[in-house]
């Protein structure tokens, strides 16, 4: 018997979670941890760091390859 023969879909169940959101409530409760910066501030800092760090000429020259290539690590 092939694995496909054993898989069935229960159509009476919903297809998945309709809404997903991130929550740090468990980290606060279980680890007594909370972030030092907001998500928006962290993303902003990451973008600023990347803009300062990237070799723009190399990025432009190899953009297509970098966009689709996966690292081997």
N, C-alpha and C positions, 0 to 999 in steps of 0.2 A: 504494500500500500504506500503510495506516494504521499508526501507531506501535504500536497495540495488537496488530496482526497480527504484529509482530516480537518482542513480549515473550513469553517463556515461562518457566515456573517449573520448575526442576530439583528434583523431589521427592526425589531421592536424597541431597540435601544437607540438613543441618539448617537450621532456619528462622532461626537467628541465634545470637549468643553467649548461652550460658545464664547466665553470671555476668559482671558488669562491676564492676570496682573501679578507683578512682582510684589512681594511683601517681605519686610525685614522683622516682622513681629517675633518670629521664632528665635532669630539671632538675639534680639533684645532680651527675650524671656530666658532662653536656655544658656546663652553665652555671656550675658550681660555686656553685649556689644552693640554699638550703633556707629554709623559712619560719621566721619569728621566733616565731610563736605556733602552737599546735596548731589543728586544724580546730575542735574543740569550743570552745576559748577564743575563736577568731575569730567563730564563730556567736554565742556569748554576748555578746561585745562589740557585734556588729551589732544584736542584739535590744535590748540596753541603750540603744544610741545611738538606735534607732528609737523606743523607748518615751519617751525624753526629748525627741525632736525633733517627734513627730507632734502635730498639732492635733487633740486627741481629739474635740472638739465637731464639727469639720468632718468627721472620719472617720466618726462615727456618723451624721451628717446625710446624707452622700454615699456611705455604705458600698457599697450595691448597685452604683451607677454605677462606683465605683473598682474594685470587684471584677472587673467584666466589661469595662471600657473599656480599650482599648489606646492607648498614647500614639502620637502621630504622628511620633516622632523616632527 
